[in-house]
Amino acid sequence: MLAHPTLDKLNEMGLSGMAKAFNELLTNGETEQLSHAEWLGLLLEREWSSRHDRKLAARLRFAKLRHNAVPEDVDYRSERGLDRALFMKLIGGDWIDAHDNLAICGPSGVGKSWLACALGHKACRDDRSVLYQRVPRLFANLALAHGDGRYARPQRTLGHVQLLISDDWGLEPLNDQARHDLLEILEDRYGRRSTIITNQLPVSAWHEVTGNPTYADAILDRLVHNAHRMDLSGESLRRNQRRKS
């Protein structure tokens, strides 16, 4: 990088994107033909892009998405009952603004988690906070948090994140503590935040998996009544990939 007092000042002010762009402009002879306004526009554009990229990287680190999935890579050709029009609408994100939920149901291997992560990635790109959690591990961690007095912090995070992805819900019946924790999380989020639930069982079977009828009514009321639904079917995509290979 060339030595220049303006570069030093830009770096001292934390404008690293501008500093890199300024250095490139100095070393490019063709830029002598640019007006002052064009110079400034290029510098601002680079700084904005640099900050946007850093913010997105931070959101993705926080989200801890299980899959490196993006909407542009969704396979609409596989026979799994994916409604393309619905998914394209979900990519737009209006349902998150409306604090709606999304239930993605279907057998193992049809891409439920991958699709949920693709929507999570798009939400991060749209400057929304996202957090991915596998439900069995989530409840195990919350049980430990109860034991050592750390429960308030994860509960706050789970309640406030704009999009919570709860993956593999309903693999096993919930115990008393898990039911209580789930209801508390959903109560904090209801009408304020959006949640994606993935489940191998249809929504009609969720009541039984929840266990306690009273808790089941309260939990499903907060999850299902304002939820969009994606019901997938077909063979495991992983099995089909192994056959092709």
C-alpha positions in Angstrom: 0.0 0.0 0.0 1.3 3.4 -0.9 2.3 5.9 1.8 -0.1 8.8 1.8 -1.4 11.0 4.6 -5.0 10.5 3.5 -4.6 6.8 3.8 -3.2 7.1 7.3 -6.2 9.2 8.3 -8.7 6.8 6.7 -7.2 3.8 8.6 -7.1 5.7 11.9 -10.8 6.5 11.5 -11.6 2.9 10.9 -12.5 3.4 7.2 -10.6 0.4 5.9 -12.8 0.0 2.9 -12.3 3.6 1.8 -8.5 3.2 2.5 -8.2 0.2 0.2 -10.3 1.9 -2.5 -8.2 5.1 -2.2 -5.0 3.1 -2.6 -6.3 1.4 -5.7 -7.3 4.7 -7.2 -3.9 6.2 -6.6 -2.2 3.3 -8.4 -4.6 3.3 -11.3 -3.6 5.9 -14.0 -7.0 5.9 -15.6 -8.6 7.4 -12.5 -7.1 10.7 -13.2 -10.0 11.3 -15.5 -12.5 10.9 -12.7 -14.2 13.9 -11.2 -14.1 14.6 -7.5 -17.7 13.4 -7.2 -16.9 10.1 -8.9 -13.9 9.6 -6.6 -16.0 10.1 -3.6 -18.7 7.8 -4.9 -16.3 5.0 -5.5 -14.8 5.4 -2.0 -18.2 5.4 -0.3 -19.4 2.4 -2.3 -16.3 0.4 -1.2 -16.7 1.4 2.4 -20.4 0.5 2.4 -19.7 -2.9 0.8 -16.9 -3.6 3.3 -19.1 -2.8 6.3 -22.0 -4.9 4.8 -19.7 -7.9 4.3 -18.3 -7.7 7.9 -21.8 -7.4 9.3 -23.1 -10.3 7.3 -20.1 -12.4 8.4 -20.9 -11.6 12.0 -24.5 -12.5 11.7 -23.6 -15.8 10.1 -21.2 -16.6 12.9 -23.9 -15.9 15.4 -26.5 -17.9 13.5 -24.4 -21.1 13.5 -26.4 -22.5 10.6 -26.0 -26.3 10.2 -25.7 -26.1 6.4 -23.9 -23.7 4.1 -27.2 -23.3 2.2 -28.4 -20.3 0.1 -31.7 -19.8 -1.7 -30.0 -19.6 -5.1 -28.9 -23.3 -4.7 -32.3 -24.8 -3.9 -33.1 -27.8 -6.1 -36.7 -27.5 -7.4 -36.4 -30.6 -9.6 -36.2 -33.2 -7.0 -39.5 -35.0 -6.4 -40.2 -34.0 -2.8 -43.3 -31.9 -3.1 -41.5 -28.5 -2.7 -43.9 -25.7 -3.6 -41.7 -23.3 -5.5 -44.1 -20.4 -5.4 -44.4 -20.7 -1.6 -40.7 -21.0 -1.1 -40.0 -17.9 -3.3 -42.5 -16.0 -1.3 -40.8 -17.1 1.9 -37.4 -15.9 0.6 -38.9 -12.4 0.3 -39.1 -12.3 4.1 -42.4 -10.5 4.6 -43.5 -13.4 6.9 -40.7 -12.5 9.2 -41.8 -8.8 9.3 -45.3 -10.1 10.1 -43.8 -12.3 12.9 -45.3 -15.5 11.4 -43.9 -18.9 11.9 -43.0 -21.7 9.4 -43.4 -25.5 9.8 -41.4 -27.7 7.5 -42.5 -31.3 7.8 -41.5 -34.4 6.0 -39.5 -37.7 6.3 -35.8 -37.8 7.0 -33.5 -36.8 4.2 -35.8 -34.6 2.1 -33.9 -31.4 2.9 -35.9 -29.8 5.7 -32.9 -28.6 7.6 -31.2 -27.4 4.4 -34.2 -25.4 3.3 -34.5 -23.9 6.8 -30.8 -22.9 6.7 -31.2 -21.3 3.3 -34.0 -19.1 4.6 -31.8 -18.3 7.6 -29.0 -17.3 5.4 -31.3 -15.0 3.4 -32.5 -13.5 6.6 -28.9 -12.8 7.6 -28.3 -11.1 4.3 -31.4 -9.0 4.9 -29.8 -7.8 8.2 -31.9 -9.9 10.5 -30.6 -11.8 13.5 -30.9 -15.6 13.1 -30.1 -18.5 15.4 -30.1 -22.2 14.5 -30.7 -24.8 17.2 -31.1 -28.5 17.1 -34.0 -29.1 19.6 -32.6 -32.2 21.4 -29.3 -30.4 22.1 -31.1 -27.2 22.9 -33.1 -28.7 25.7 -30.0 -30.6 27.0 -28.1 -27.3 27.2 -31.0 -25.5 28.9 -31.2 -28.3 31.5 -27.5 -27.7 32.3 -28.2 -23.9 32.4 -30.9 -24.4 35.0 -28.4 -26.3 37.1 -25.7 -23.7 37.2 -27.8 -20.6 37.2 -27.1 -19.5 33.6 -30.7 -20.0 32.3 -31.6 -16.3 32.0 -29.0 -15.5 29.3 -29.9 -18.2 26.8 -33.6 -17.7 27.4 -33.1 -14.0 26.6 -31.3 -14.8 23.4 -33.9 -17.4 22.3 -36.7 -14.9 23.0 -35.2 -11.9 21.2 -33.5 -13.3 18.0 -35.6 -12.3 15.0 -35.6 -15.7 13.4 -35.1 -18.9 15.5 -34.6 -22.1 13.6 -35.7 -25.1 15.7 -34.5 -28.2 13.9 -35.4 -31.8 14.5 -38.3 -31.0 16.9 -40.4 -33.9 18.0 -37.9 -36.7 17.6 -38.8 -37.8 21.2 -41.5 -36.8 23.7 -40.7 -33.8 25.8 -40.1 -34.1 29.5 -41.7 -31.7 32.0 -38.7 -29.3 32.0 -38.4 -29.2 28.2 -42.2 -28.5 27.9 -41.9 -25.7 30.3 -38.8 -24.2 28.6 -40.4 -24.5 25.2 -43.6 -22.7 26.3 -41.5 -19.9 27.9 -39.5 -19.4 24.7 -42.6 -19.4 22.5 -44.5 -17.1 24.9 -41.6 -14.6 24.6 -41.6 -14.9 20.8 -45.3 -15.0 20.1 -46.4 -12.1 17.9 -42.9 -10.5 18.2 -40.5 -12.9 16.4 -40.6 -15.7 13.9 -39.7 -19.3 14.3 -39.0 -22.1 11.9 -39.8 -25.6 13.1 -38.6 -28.7 11.2 -40.3 -32.0 12.1 -40.5 -35.5 10.6 -44.1 -35.8 11.8 -47.1 -34.0 10.4 -48.5 -31.1 12.4 -51.5 -33.3 13.4 -49.1 -35.5 15.4 -47.4 -32.7 17.3 -50.0 -32.6 20.1 -49.2 -36.2 21.1 -45.4 -35.7 21.0 -45.6 -32.7 23.3 -46.9 -35.1 26.0 -49.0 -33.1 28.5 -52.3 -32.0 26.9 -52.5 -28.7 28.7 -49.0 -27.7 27.6 -49.6 -29.1 24.1 -52.6 -26.8 23.6 -50.6 -23.8 24.8 -47.5 -24.6 22.8 -49.3 -25.5 19.5 -51.5 -22.4 19.8 -48.4 -20.2 19.7 -46.7 -22.2 17.0 -49.3 -23.3 14.5 -52.1 -20.9 14.1 -50.0 -18.2 12.4 -47.6 -20.7 10.7 -46.9 -21.2 7.0 -46.6 -24.9 6.2 -44.3 -26.8 3.8 -45.1 -30.5 3.7 -42.4 -32.4 1.9 -42.5 -36.1 0.8 -40.5 -38.6 -1.2 -37.3 -40.6 -0.7 -34.2 -39.3 1.0 -32.1 -37.1 -1.1 -29.0 -38.5 0.5 -30.0 -42.0 -0.6 -30.6 -40.8 -4.1 -27.1 -39.1 -4.1 -25.5 -42.3 -3.0 -27.2 -44.2 -5.9 -25.9 -41.7 -8.4 -22.4 -41.9 -7.1 
